[in-house]
Amino acid sequence: MTPSASAELSRLLFDGRYEQKHQDIHDLLLDPLFDPREGLTMNEAGKLAYERSRAVHGGLERPREILADPWRLFALAEWPSLVDVSTFSLLMVHYNLAFGTVVEHGARDDLKDLFDELDRLDSFSPYMATELGYGNNVAALRTEAVYEDESGTFVLNTPDALAQKYMSYSGFGDVPKLAVVMARLKADGKDHGVFPFLVRISDGNGLCEGVHAAPCPEKPVQGLDNGLTWFDHVRIPRRNLLHGDMGGFDDNGVFRPASGNRRKRFLRAMSRILPGRLCVSSAATGAGRASMFIALRYAAQRLTNAPGRNDLPVIEYRSHQRALFTALAKTYAMTLLLNHAKREFTGAPRDAVPTELNHLVSITKALSTWEMTEVVATCRERCGAQGIFSVNRIADYGSLLQGLVTAEGDNQVLLATTAGQIIAQGGDDEEPGTPPDPQGRELRDLGLLVEALRYRERELLRAARASMADDSVDRNYFEAWNATINSGLEMARVRGVRTALESFAAAVDEARDETARSALRPLAALYGLTEVSRDAGWFLARGALTAEQVERLEEESDALCAELRPYADTLIGGFNLTPELLRAPIAADDYVAAFQQRTGAFGPVPARTPEGS
């Protein structure tokens, strides 16, 4: 590994912010409190996650300060899941979704006591939006908060089983909880739409009066207290309405919603979802990098036989390289795409989020969590039986990703919504575009690969708009959209891939260290080739690739893997990960000794140095 090259890769991967935003969080997780604990029940593991969350809170600045610095919030999302998946979930719900909502919509003098309570983490704050019957349609939720002028209170009620709050943390009654609950505000006989309310769920001695909860079925790895929660005429003070600039009570005690339609007020009330998608992507890419670090370190030590050889590290097989280096290329691409989305987000006005930014963040969330799901699965498989053990982390990351693909917007629904919005925007794309000219260009030419992806994106968008506008058949809007949705989804995905490859190419150009550039260039080309190969027939049919180029795709990918082999350690060196942080035996310098130490098996085992490592 070349230290200067790995340092340069770290600068690119962490956008030059590692020392300022990430390092102290990384160092905090070295505390023995975060050492693996085996043999715990699910409840014990869940209680430990709350203890660890308090430790993270105690070791950093206050949540209000972290929320004021989005880069710091994204860093907090990235690291805790590497040592405890459940701790990440608790911290992000409290910091971003719940307390973030309080900061944006309830930073008032009359709420200072509750604000400070959450800022001190005296109480955890679950975020209760999703309902059992309205998982992907929160705007239609049924929980209601009816205002009574005589008492100056809201009566919070769950009208039916479908309106039960779903998946929020309500099971541990001995943990103080002050939740943000999304409910339909009703006053003076009018339904004013969905608003956030602060509701005390538990006080440390059990659930509060009128609050009921039942546990969700057990989940692999995460022992948190997810449950179904319902309210039976729970009275909450009027001040607990987090109305922000979305409305308020006048001097006569009449609720006046802000001007504008109900949909805009709802989106404003759910404003923490957008940064939440970047937090989710941060956790996903962090898990992908950790999986790659573990799998590649293990592959360099795990011995196998080979023709004419007895002991050979499995990483020397081209088949192993293709799987892991392709996964590594995706991990770099998604990290760089996410950095681009973070920069756009932090540079945009908070009061009016640009439509294009919303699209970018949504596509980034969907693409990164899907891609990292595949990366983690590949790493687990390529580690063999060792990848199954929770102590080696990768299996836990797989469980994390299963949750992330549905968090802050289910990927399929999120991407379909985004695609529909892009298609509906219209544009000057009625005529077919011109494909890039591939003649005389190398397959690994990043310019050619970007042009090819941009051409496919444009053609898919043009076809989708034409499909929606086709009035030659009698159909309603749903039937038109149903005939278009799959090509729309593919268009949105390709837009994300194209943006990721552009970000990758920019990083290659920006790299200041020659070794870092030499490592990045073939890795970026491998990512581009992998994506173009998915639709090689389409590109061939439209002249964006030649027949000879299509036939050479596999050969060229293998050649890139051979070029990347000497840079494997350097590339994962840019992740700023260590065996000491991850505590995964197969990531240790001597995995046999580390695994033996964890299991107590076999007695002393002499260290071996694999030939060629």
Secondary structure per residue as TSV (DSSP state, phi and psi in degrees):
chain	resnum	aa	ss	phi	psi
A	1	M	-	360.0	134.3
A	2	T	-	-94.3	112.1
A	3	P	H	-57.4	-43.0
A	4	S	H	-65.5	-36.7
A	5	A	H	-68.3	-43.4
A	6	S	H	-64.5	-36.4
A	7	A	H	-64.2	-38.3
A	8	E	H	-69.4	-38.7
A	9	L	H	-65.0	-37.7
A	10	S	H	-61.2	-42.3
A	11	R	H	-58.8	-42.4
A	12	L	H	-71.7	-41.6
A	13	L	H	-70.7	-32.8
A	14	F	T	-105.8	16.9
A	15	D	T	54.5	34.4
A	16	G	T	71.1	16.6
A	17	R	-	-118.6	12.3
A	18	Y	I	-61.7	-52.6
A	19	E	I	-63.2	-37.6
A	20	Q	I	-80.9	-36.3
A	21	K	I	-110.7	-25.1
A	22	H	I	-111.6	-37.8
A	23	Q	H	-60.9	-41.6
A	24	D	H	-68.7	-29.0
A	25	I	H	-68.4	-45.3
A	26	H	H	-53.5	-48.3
A	27	D	H	-68.2	-34.5
A	28	L	H	-61.1	-32.5
A	29	L	T	-78.4	-2.9
A	30	L	T	-78.7	-10.3
A	31	D	S	-58.7	139.2
A	32	P	G	-57.0	-18.7
A	33	L	G	-57.2	-26.2
A	34	F	G	-97.0	8.3
A	35	D	S	-63.6	148.9
A	36	P	-	-59.6	140.6
A	37	R	-	-120.2	119.9
A	38	E	-	-103.7	154.2
A	39	G	S	82.4	10.4
A	40	L	-	-80.8	146.0
A	41	T	-	-72.4	167.7
A	42	M	H	-61.2	-39.7
A	43	N	H	-65.8	-41.2
A	44	E	H	-64.5	-39.6
A	45	A	H	-64.6	-38.9
A	46	G	H	-65.2	-43.8
A	47	K	H	-63.7	-37.0
A	48	L	H	-63.7	-36.9
A	49	A	H	-62.8	-39.0
A	50	Y	H	-64.6	-41.3
A	51	E	H	-63.3	-43.1
A	52	R	H	-66.4	-37.1
A	53	S	H	-62.8	-40.5
A	54	R	H	-63.2	-36.2
A	55	A	H	-66.1	-41.9
A	56	V	H	-63.3	-46.2
A	57	H	H	-57.6	-43.1
A	58	G	H	-70.3	-22.0
A	59	G	H	-93.2	-4.4
A	60	L	S	-123.8	176.1
A	61	E	-	-66.7	168.7
A	62	R	-	-64.6	152.6
A	63	P	H	-53.1	-37.3
A	64	R	H	-62.5	-33.8
A	65	E	H	-73.4	-38.7
A	66	I	H	-65.3	-40.6
A	67	L	H	-65.6	-26.7
A	68	A	T	-75.4	-10.1
A	69	D	-	-127.8	90.1
A	70	P	H	-53.6	-35.4
A	71	W	H	-61.9	-35.1
A	72	R	H	-69.7	-41.0
A	73	L	H	-61.4	-44.2
A	74	F	H	-63.5	-36.7
A	75	A	H	-65.0	-40.5
A	76	L	H	-63.3	-31.2
A	77	A	H	-71.6	-22.3
A	78	E	H	-85.4	-30.7
A	79	W	S	-102.0	-45.4
A	80	P	G	-57.1	-34.1
A	81	S	G	-63.7	-19.2
A	82	L	G	-69.9	-21.5
A	83	V	T	-117.3	-17.5
A	84	D	-	-162.0	106.5
A	85	V	H	-58.0	-39.8
A	86	S	H	-68.8	-34.5
A	87	T	H	-62.5	-41.8
A	88	F	H	-55.6	-46.9
A	89	S	H	-61.7	-45.6
A	90	L	H	-62.8	-46.4
A	91	L	H	-63.5	-43.7
A	92	M	H	-71.5	-36.7
A	93	V	I	-64.6	-45.3
A	94	H	I	-67.5	-53.8
A	95	Y	I	-68.8	-54.6
A	96	N	I	-85.0	-59.1
A	97	L	I	-71.0	-54.3
A	98	A	I	-80.5	-64.0
A	99	F	I	-65.0	-33.4
A	100	G	H	-58.9	-38.5
A	101	T	H	-65.7	-40.3
A	102	V	H	-63.2	-45.2
A	103	V	H	-60.7	-42.7
A	104	E	H	-76.8	-32.1
A	105	H	H	-123.2	-3.5
A	106	G	-	-138.4	23.5
A	107	A	-	-81.3	73.9
A	108	R	-	-124.7	157.2
A	109	D	G	-59.6	-37.7
A	110	D	G	-73.8	-8.1
A	111	L	G	-112.0	11.6
A	112	K	H	-58.9	-38.2
A	113	D	H	-64.4	-42.4
A	114	L	H	-73.3	-37.1
A	115	F	H	-58.2	-49.3
A	116	D	H	-67.3	-34.6
A	117	E	H	-59.0	-43.2
A	118	L	H	-74.5	-35.6
A	119	D	H	-65.9	-33.5
A	120	R	T	-82.2	-9.4
A	121	L	T	60.9	31.5
A	122	D	S	-63.8	-32.0
A	123	S	S	-129.1	142.8
A	124	F	B	-82.0	154.2
A	125	S	-	-121.6	100.3
A	126	P	-	-68.0	158.1
A	127	Y	E	-116.6	114.3
A	128	M	E	-112.8	91.0
A	129	A	-	-115.2	-58.1
A	130	T	-	-60.0	137.2
A	131	E	B	-118.2	157.1
A	132	L	T	-55.3	-38.7
A	133	G	T	-97.5	-0.4
A	134	Y	-	-137.5	46.0
A	135	G	T	-59.3	-42.4
A	136	N	T	-104.8	14.6
A	137	N	-	-142.7	64.8
A	138	V	G	-62.4	-30.1
A	139	A	G	-60.4	-20.8
A	140	A	G	-97.7	11.1
A	141	L	-	-57.4	158.3
A	142	R	-	-113.0	-15.8
A	143	T	-	-54.9	134.8
A	144	E	E	-126.5	145.9
A	145	A	E	-122.3	106.5
A	146	V	E	-98.8	125.8
A	147	Y	E	-84.2	132.7
A	148	E	E	-111.9	111.9
A	149	D	T	-64.3	-35.5
A	150	E	T	-60.5	-42.3
A	151	S	T	-97.4	-11.3
A	152	G	T	66.3	31.2
A	153	T	E	-130.1	160.9
A	154	F	E	-98.4	145.3
A	155	V	E	-108.4	112.0
A	156	L	E	-91.7	127.9
A	157	N	E	-145.5	146.5
A	158	T	-	-103.0	111.0
A	159	P	-	-74.7	-26.8
A	160	D	S	-158.5	174.3
A	161	A	G	-62.5	-36.3
A	162	L	G	-66.3	-19.5
A	163	A	G	-89.6	3.3
A	164	Q	S	-64.0	136.5
A	165	K	E	-68.1	138.1
A	166	Y	E	-123.6	127.9
A	167	M	E	82.5	-8.4
A	168	S	E	-73.9	164.5
A	169	Y	E	-87.2	99.8
A	170	S	-	-134.9	5.1
A	171	G	-	-82.4	-30.2
A	172	F	-	-92.0	96.7
A	173	G	T	-69.4	-17.3
A	174	D	T	-87.5	4.0
A	175	V	S	-105.7	119.6
A	176	P	-	-59.5	132.1
A	177	K	E	-133.9	130.9
A	178	L	E	-125.9	98.1
A	179	A	E	-88.6	153.4
A	180	V	E	-96.1	116.4
A	181	V	E	-113.2	124.6
A	182	M	E	-85.1	123.5
A	183	A	E	-143.9	159.9
A	184	R	E	-83.7	114.7
A	185	L	E	-80.1	122.3
A	186	K	E	-123.1	126.2
A	187	A	E	-148.0	142.2
A	188	D	T	53.9	35.7
A	189	G	T	74.6	9.6
A	190	K	E	-115.8	144.8
A	191	D	E	-94.2	112.8
A	192	H	E	-96.2	6.2
A	193	G	E	95.6	-171.4
A	194	V	E	-89.5	130.1
A	195	F	E	-133.2	157.4
A	196	P	E	-88.8	142.0
A	197	F	E	-129.5	147.1
A	198	L	E	-89.9	125.3
A	199	V	E	-134.9	125.1
A	200	R	E	-76.6	119.0
A	201	I	E	-91.3	-45.1
A	202	S	E	-146.6	153.5
A	203	D	-	-115.5	11.5
A	204	G	S	98.1	-13.6
A	205	N	S	-114.0	11.9
A	206	G	S	128.9	178.0
A	207	L	B	-68.8	146.7
A	208	C	-	-74.1	162.5
A	209	E	T	-58.1	131.1
A	210	G	T	86.5	-6.2
A	211	V	E	-101.0	128.7
A	212	H	E	-127.5	147.8
A	213	A	E	-147.6	147.3
A	214	A	E	-133.4	138.6
A	215	P	E	-69.9	145.3
A	216	C	-	-73.3	162.1
A	217	P	-	-58.0	155.0
A	218	E	-	-62.4	139.5
A	219	K	-	-109.4	144.6
A	220	P	S	-61.2	139.2
A	221	V	S	75.5	-55.3
A	222	Q	-	-86.7	117.8
A	223	G	-	-99.1	30.0
A	224	L	-	-77.8	165.7
A	225	D	-	-92.3	48.8
A	226	N	E	-61.6	142.2
A	227	G	E	-158.9	179.3
A	228	L	E	-94.8	133.2
A	229	T	E	-127.9	134.6
A	230	W	E	-138.5	157.0
A	231	F	E	-119.7	133.5
A	232	D	S	-115.9	87.1
A	233	H	S	51.4	58.0
A	234	V	E	-86.7	124.2
A	235	R	E	-87.7	131.2
A	236	I	E	-130.5	142.9
A	237	P	E	-62.1	151.8
A	238	R	G	-58.0	-34.3
A	239	R	G	-62.6	-20.4
A	240	N	G	-75.9	-3.2
A	241	L	B	-73.3	123.6
A	242	L	-	-94.7	77.7
A	243	H	-	-85.9	-23.3
A	244	G	T	50.5	-130.8
A	245	D	T	-96.7	19.0
A	246	M	S	-94.0	-1.7
A	247	G	E	150.4	-167.3
A	248	G	E	165.9	173.9
A	249	F	E	-91.1	137.9
A	250	D	-	-85.7	-176.4
A	251	D	T	-63.9	-20.7
A	252	N	T	-93.6	6.5
A	253	G	S	77.2	20.5
A	254	V	-	-100.3	132.1
A	255	F	E	-77.4	129.5
A	256	R	E	-120.1	109.2
A	257	P	E	-69.2	152.5
A	258	A	-	-65.4	158.7
A	259	S	S	-64.8	158.3
A	260	G	S	107.2	168.9
A	261	N	-	-82.6	165.9
A	262	R	H	-63.4	-33.8
A	263	R	H	-62.8	-42.6
A	264	K	H	-65.2	-38.4
A	265	R	H	-66.2	-38.3
A	266	F	H	-62.8	-46.3
A	267	L	H	-61.9	-36.3
A	268	R	H	-65.5	-41.5
A	269	A	H	-62.8	-30.9
A	270	M	T	-97.8	28.8
A	271	S	T	-63.3	-21.4
A	272	R	T	-79.9	-4.1
A	273	I	H	-67.5	-38.0
A	274	L	H	-64.1	-54.5
A	275	P	H	-63.1	-28.1
A	276	G	H	-61.4	-35.2
A	277	R	H	-66.0	-34.6
A	278	L	H	-72.6	-32.8
A	279	C	H	-65.2	-43.8
A	280	V	H	-60.7	-44.3
A	281	S	H	-64.0	-36.0
A	282	S	H	-62.6	-44.7
A	283	A	H	-63.9	-39.4
A	284	A	H	-64.1	-49.0
A	285	T	H	-68.1	-33.2
A	286	G	H	-61.7	-43.7
A	287	A	H	-65.4	-37.3
A	288	G	H	-63.3	-44.0
A	289	R	H	-64.8	-41.7
A	290	A	H	-64.1	-40.3
A	291	S	H	-62.8	-42.1
A	292	M	H	-65.0	-41.5
A	293	F	H	-58.6	-47.6
A	294	I	H	-66.9	-47.6
A	295	A	H	-66.3	-39.8
A	296	L	H	-74.1	-36.6
A	297	R	H	-65.2	-40.6
A	298	Y	H	-67.4	-40.0
A	299	A	H	-63.5	-28.3
A	300	A	H	-76.7	-15.0
A	301	Q	H	-111.2	-25.9
A	302	R	-	-72.2	118.2
A	303	L	E	-91.7	146.7
A	304	T	E	-143.9	173.5
A	305	N	E	-94.9	165.0
A	306	A	E	-151.1	158.1
A	307	P	T	-53.8	120.3
A	308	G	T	78.5	2.2
A	309	R	E	-131.7	147.2
A	310	N	E	-90.9	-58.0
A	311	D	E	-113.8	124.0
A	312	L	E	-147.4	130.7
A	313	P	E	-59.0	137.8
A	314	V	G	-63.1	-22.3
A	315	I	G	-63.7	-19.0
A	316	E	G	-75.1	-15.5
A	317	Y	S	-75.1	131.5
A	318	R	H	-61.5	-33.9
A	319	S	H	-63.7	-37.6
A	320	H	H	-71.3	-40.3
A	321	Q	H	-61.7	-44.2
A	322	R	H	-59.6	-44.3
A	323	A	H	-65.6	-50.0
A	324	L	H	-77.7	-37.6
A	325	F	H	-71.8	-33.5
A	326	T	H	-64.5	-41.7
A	327	A	H	-63.2	-38.6
A	328	L	H	-64.7	-40.3
A	329	A	H	-62.5	-42.2
A	330	K	H	-63.7	-38.6
A	331	T	H	-64.9	-44.7
A	332	Y	H	-62.7	-44.3
A	333	A	H	-61.7	-44.1
A	334	M	H	-69.6	-35.4
A	335	T	H	-63.8	-43.7
A	336	L	H	-71.4	-36.2
A	337	L	H	-61.8	-44.6
A	338	L	H	-62.5	-41.6
A	339	N	H	-58.1	-42.5
A	340	H	H	-60.3	-45.4
A	341	A	H	-64.9	-38.7
A	342	K	H	-63.5	-42.7
A	343	R	H	-63.2	-41.8
A	344	E	H	-64.4	-40.2
A	345	F	H	-65.7	-48.6
A	346	T	H	-69.9	-20.0
A	347	G	T	-92.5	-2.1
A	348	A	S	-96.1	155.3
A	349	P	-	-66.3	141.8
A	350	R	S	-79.3	-25.8
A	351	D	S	-83.0	-17.7
A	352	A	S	-146.5	92.4
A	353	V	-	-71.7	122.6
A	354	P	-	-60.4	144.5
A	355	T	H	-57.9	-42.5
A	356	E	H	-63.2	-35.2
A	357	L	H	-66.2	-41.8
A	358	N	H	-58.4	-43.1
A	359	H	H	-63.7	-45.4
A	360	L	H	-60.5	-47.1
A	361	V	H	-65.1	-42.3
A	362	S	H	-65.4	-43.8
A	363	I	H	-65.3	-40.8
A	364	T	H	-61.6	-43.7
A	365	K	H	-61.8	-49.1
A	366	A	H	-64.5	-48.8
A	367	L	H	-66.3	-45.1
A	368	S	H	-66.1	-40.7
A	369	T	H	-71.8	-36.4
A	370	W	H	-64.8	-47.1
A	371	E	H	-65.4	-41.0
A	372	M	H	-70.8	-26.3
A	373	T	H	-60.8	-44.0
A	374	E	H	-67.7	-39.4
A	375	V	H	-62.1	-47.5
A	376	V	H	-63.1	-41.7
A	377	A	H	-62.9	-40.8
A	378	T	H	-63.0	-46.0
A	379	C	H	-63.0	-41.6
A	380	R	H	-60.9	-45.9
A	381	E	H	-63.4	-42.3
A	382	R	H	-74.4	-8.6
A	383	C	T	-93.4	2.3
A	384	G	G	63.7	-148.0
A	385	A	G	-61.5	-30.1
A	386	Q	G	-60.7	-28.4
A	387	G	G	-70.7	-13.6
A	388	I	G	-77.7	-30.6
A	389	F	S	-73.3	132.6
A	390	S	G	-59.5	-31.8
A	391	V	G	-62.3	-25.2
A	392	N	G	-90.5	10.4
A	393	R	S	74.0	-40.9
A	394	I	H	-60.4	-39.0
A	395	A	H	-62.2	-36.8
A	396	D	H	-65.3	-39.0
A	397	Y	H	-64.0	-33.5
A	398	G	H	-61.5	-41.0
A	399	S	H	-64.6	-41.3
A	400	L	H	-57.4	-47.8
A	401	L	H	-64.5	-33.3
A	402	Q	H	-60.6	-34.0
A	403	G	H	-76.5	-36.6
A	404	L	H	-68.7	-30.8
A	405	V	T	-67.3	-17.9
A	406	T	T	-107.6	-10.8
A	407	A	T	-75.1	146.8
A	408	E	T	51.8	36.9
A	409	G	S	113.1	110.5
A	410	D	-	-55.6	130.9
A	411	N	H	-53.1	-47.3
A	412	Q	H	-63.0	-44.1
A	413	V	H	-68.6	-43.2
A	414	L	H	-60.6	-46.0
A	415	L	H	-69.6	-36.4
A	416	A	H	-65.6	-41.3
A	417	T	H	-61.7	-45.3
A	418	T	H	-63.0	-45.3
A	419	A	H	-59.7	-43.5
A	420	G	H	-60.6	-39.5
A	421	Q	H	-67.1	-41.4
A	422	I	H	-63.7	-44.0
A	423	I	H	-63.3	-40.7
A	424	A	H	-70.3	-18.7
A	425	Q	T	-63.2	-27.1
A	426	G	-	74.9	173.2
A	427	G	-	168.3	170.1
A	428	D	S	-88.5	73.0
A	429	D	-	-140.1	32.3
A	430	E	-	-71.3	-33.8
A	431	E	S	-90.7	146.2
A	432	P	-	-57.7	144.1
A	433	G	-	-80.8	174.1
A	434	T	-	-100.0	123.1
A	435	P	-	-69.6	156.0
A	436	P	-	-64.8	150.4
A	437	D	-	-87.1	111.4
A	438	P	-	-85.1	-8.1
A	439	Q	T	-60.9	129.3
A	440	G	T	74.3	10.2
A	441	R	-	-110.7	144.6
A	442	E	-	-74.6	146.4
A	443	L	T	-61.2	-31.2
A	444	R	T	-86.7	6.6
A	445	D	-	-66.9	111.2
A	446	L	H	-62.0	-33.7
A	447	G	H	-61.6	-43.9
A	448	L	H	-63.1	-43.6
A	449	L	H	-65.6	-40.8
A	450	V	H	-64.4	-44.9
A	451	E	H	-60.9	-40.7
A	452	A	H	-64.0	-44.1
A	453	L	H	-66.5	-39.8
A	454	R	H	-63.9	-39.4
A	455	Y	H	-63.3	-44.3
A	456	R	H	-64.4	-42.4
A	457	E	H	-58.0	-46.7
A	458	R	H	-65.0	-41.7
A	459	E	H	-68.6	-37.2
A	460	L	H	-65.6	-39.6
A	461	L	H	-66.4	-43.2
A	462	R	H	-60.9	-44.7
A	463	A	H	-65.6	-38.0
A	464	A	H	-66.6	-42.3
A	465	R	H	-65.7	-38.7
A	466	A	H	-65.4	-38.6
A	467	S	H	-64.0	-43.3
A	468	M	H	-67.1	-31.1
A	469	A	H	-88.6	-4.3
A	470	D	-	-68.4	113.0
A	471	D	-	-108.6	20.7
A	472	S	S	-78.2	-13.8
A	473	V	S	-123.3	152.3
A	474	D	-	-85.0	112.3
A	475	R	-	-155.2	156.8
A	476	N	-	-90.2	179.5
A	477	Y	H	-63.7	-40.9
A	478	F	H	-61.8	-42.7
A	479	E	H	-64.3	-37.5
A	480	A	H	-65.1	-44.4
A	481	W	H	-67.6	-37.4
A	482	N	H	-63.6	-32.2
A	483	A	T	-78.2	-10.5
A	484	T	T	-113.0	-19.4
A	485	I	H	-59.3	-40.0
A	486	N	H	-69.1	-39.4
A	487	S	H	-70.2	-31.4
A	488	G	H	-65.6	-42.9
A	489	L	H	-60.6	-42.7
A	490	E	H	-66.1	-38.6
A	491	M	H	-60.3	-46.2
A	492	A	H	-64.8	-39.3
A	493	R	H	-63.3	-45.9
A	494	V	H	-62.9	-35.2
A	495	R	H	-59.7	-42.3
A	496	G	H	-64.8	-43.5
A	497	V	H	-63.5	-45.0
A	498	R	H	-60.7	-43.6
A	499	T	H	-64.6	-38.7
A	500	A	H	-63.7	-43.3
A	501	L	H	-67.8	-36.7
A	502	E	H	-62.3	-40.7
A	503	S	H	-66.0	-38.1
A	504	F	H	-63.7	-47.6
A	505	A	H	-61.8	-37.9
A	506	A	H	-64.5	-37.8
A	507	A	H	-65.8	-38.5
A	508	V	H	-59.5	-46.7
A	509	D	H	-66.4	-32.4
A	510	E	H	-81.0	-21.3
A	511	A	-	-58.2	129.4
A	512	R	-	-91.8	-15.0
A	513	D	S	-103.5	131.4
A	514	E	H	-64.2	-39.8
A	515	T	H	-64.5	-40.3
A	516	A	H	-61.8	-42.6
A	517	R	H	-63.3	-40.2
A	518	S	H	-65.6	-28.9
A	519	A	H	-81.2	-39.0
A	520	L	H	-71.9	-37.7
A	521	R	H	-60.0	-52.4
A	522	P	H	-67.9	-28.2
A	523	L	H	-67.3	-42.7
A	524	A	H	-63.7	-41.4
A	525	A	H	-63.6	-38.7
A	526	L	H	-63.5	-39.9
A	527	Y	H	-63.1	-47.3
A	528	G	H	-62.0	-43.8
A	529	L	H	-63.7	-39.8
A	530	T	H	-59.7	-41.9
A	531	E	H	-73.0	-41.5
A	532	V	H	-65.8	-34.2
A	533	S	H	-63.1	-28.3
A	534	R	H	-57.4	-33.0
A	535	D	T	-128.7	39.8
A	536	A	H	-57.6	-39.5
A	537	G	H	-62.8	-39.1
A	538	W	H	-63.3	-46.9
A	539	F	H	-64.9	-38.5
A	540	L	H	-64.8	-44.1
A	541	A	H	-63.3	-27.3
A	542	R	T	-103.2	7.7
A	543	G	T	77.0	13.8
A	544	A	S	-80.9	-18.9
A	545	L	S	-134.3	150.0
A	546	T	-	-86.4	163.2
A	547	A	H	-60.5	-39.8
A	548	E	H	-63.1	-39.9
A	549	Q	H	-65.1	-42.0
A	550	V	H	-61.9	-41.7
A	551	E	H	-65.4	-24.5
A	552	R	T	-95.8	2.8
A	553	L	H	-58.4	-47.7
A	554	E	H	-65.0	-45.0
A	555	E	H	-61.4	-42.2
A	556	E	H	-67.1	-37.5
A	557	S	H	-64.3	-41.6
A	558	D	H	-63.1	-40.2
A	559	A	H	-63.4	-39.0
A	560	L	H	-65.1	-38.1
A	561	C	H	-61.9	-41.6
A	562	A	H	-62.2	-38.9
A	563	E	H	-67.1	-33.7
A	564	L	H	-79.0	-22.8
A	565	R	G	-51.9	-45.9
A	566	P	G	-67.4	-15.6
A	567	Y	G	-101.5	5.5
A	568	A	H	-57.7	-48.9
A	569	D	H	-64.8	-38.9
A	570	T	H	-63.7	-42.0
A	571	L	H	-66.3	-41.8
A	572	I	H	-79.5	-16.4
A	573	G	H	-64.6	-24.6
A	574	G	T	-73.4	-5.9
A	575	F	T	-81.5	-12.9
A	576	N	-	58.1	37.5
A	577	L	-	-107.3	153.8
A	578	T	-	-139.0	156.1
A	579	P	H	-59.8	-31.0
A	580	E	H	-65.4	-35.4
A	581	L	H	-73.8	-50.1
A	582	L	H	-76.1	-29.0
A	583	R	-	58.4	29.1
A	584	A	-	-94.3	118.6
A	585	P	G	-52.6	-39.5
A	586	I	G	-75.7	-5.1
A	587	A	G	-95.2	-3.9
A	588	A	S	-71.8	162.0
A	589	D	S	-61.3	-33.5
A	590	D	S	-127.4	92.4
A	591	Y	H	-67.4	-29.8
A	592	V	H	-63.1	-48.1
A	593	A	H	-64.7	-39.2
A	594	A	H	-66.5	-41.9
A	595	F	H	-68.3	-38.2
A	596	Q	H	-62.8	-40.9
A	597	Q	H	-63.3	-37.7
A	598	R	H	-72.1	-32.6
A	599	T	H	-100.7	-19.9
A	600	G	T	70.7	24.2
A	601	A	-	-90.0	147.2
A	602	F	S	73.5	-12.6
A	603	G	S	78.4	-168.9
A	604	P	-	-58.5	136.1
A	605	V	-	-123.3	123.0
A	606	P	-	-65.0	140.1
A	607	A	-	-67.8	145.3
A	608	R	-	-122.4	142.5
A	609	T	-	-108.3	108.8
A	610	P	-	-59.6	138.5
A	611	E	T	-62.9	130.7
A	612	G	T	87.4	-0.7
A	613	S	-	-88.8	360.0
